[in-house]
Amino acid sequence: MNSNTVGIILVSSCLVGLCTRYDGRSKPSSACLAQLRGRTWIPVCPEQLGGLPTPRSPADLTGGDGAGVLDHRARVITREGRDVTDAFIRGAEQCLAIARQQDITRAYLKADSPSCGSGTKPGVTAALLMRHNIRITEF
């Protein structure tokens, strides 16, 4: 597939080497970078787009998954007990807005993230993007 058939890809910024993780580090993925080679992509960090600083306290989904957060049945809580649900929702909404503005239908997201994970317990951003038919690939 070339970039014309895939279109623009939304990608977790930590996967491409930007220092946006909660601990201020990056988590570059050689597999992700290989998939992006020759394609057009936009890096995003939902937590930063939601207004959280870097570095920041690690957070976990509590009471459900990202879909539950979007439906107000679950929360996102830091290790210190601070509720950062609203910031996670804002960040997810910002990612969706970027995807819509650019007609993005595919996202490469960081696995095991309370924002971006899309596995057994999807994160907030992953859940919102999936609701809008954006195909997620985890790295």
N, C-alpha and C positions, 0 to 999 in steps of 0.2 A: 504494500500500500504506500502511495506517496502522500505528501502533505495535502494535495488537492482533494484526495478522496476522504481523508480523515478530518480535515479542517483543523481549526485551532484546538489545542489540548490545554485544559486547566490542570496545573500540577502543583502539588504541595511543595512549597519553596524549600523546605529542608531537604527534600529528595534531590534537588539540583545543586546543593552545596551552600545555600544561604543559611546564615546563623539565626534561625527563627524558632528553633525548638524551645521548649519551656526552660531549658538549662542554658540557653544562649548559644548552643552549638548547632551544627548541621548534622544531617544523617544522609549524606549523599548515597544514592543507589546506582551502582554501575549498570544494573539491569534497566532501571528507569531511564537513565541517561542514554543508553543504547537505543531504547525504543523511541526516544525523542530526537535522536540524530536525524537531521534533515527535515524536521517538521517544525511547525510554528506552535509555540506554547507560551502560556502566561503563568508565571509563578504566583501563588497566593499562600498566605498564612491566615486561616480563619480567625485564630486567636488575636493576632495583631489587628486584623481588619475589624474585629469586634471591640477593640480598644484596650486590650490587655498588653502589659509591658513585656519586654524580653530583656533579661530572663524573668520568669514568673514561677509561681508555685505550681507544682504538678496538680492536675485535677483529674477526677474520675466521674464517670456516670454513676448516679445513685438512684435506685428505684426503677431502673429500666434502661433502655437504649436511647440512641439519638432520636428515633421516632417518638418515643415517650416524652422526651424533652420538648420536641416541637408541639406535641399534643398536651403539654402541661401536666403530664403524669409522672415525670422524672426530673431530676435536677443534675447540675454539674457542680461539684463541690471540691474545693482544694483540700490538700492534706491538712491544712490548718482549720478547716471547717468553713471557709468563706464560700458563699454561694456566688458563682460566676456564670450562672445559667444565662442571664440576659446578654452577657458579652458573647457567649458561644452562639446564641441565636442570631445576634446582630452580625457576627462574622460569617455565619452560614448564609444569611440573607445577602450580604455583600458579595460573597462568592457566586451565589445564584445570579445576582444582578450583572456581574461581569460575564458570566456564561451566557445570559440572555442577550446582552449587548453585542456579544461577539458570535452569536449563533453556535455556541459550543455544545457538542453532544457527547463529549468524552472527557473524563478526568482521570488522572493518575494521582492517587492519594496514598498517604503514609498509613501503613497497617498499624493496628493496635493503638490508635489515637482516639481520644474522646471526641475529637472533631472529625477526623478524616478516615478512621478505620471503617471498613465496610464488611468485615467478616461476621462472626456469630453475634457480635454486639455492635452494630453500626453506630458510628459517631454522629454528631449533630449535623455537620456539613454533608457528610456522605448521605445521611437519611434524606435531607432536603433535596440534594441533587438527584438522588434516585427517584424521589417523588415527581420530579420534573423530567423524567426519562433521560437523564444523563448517565451514560454508561461509565461505571467505575472499575478501574483496575487498581489493585493494591500492590504496593511495593514495600 
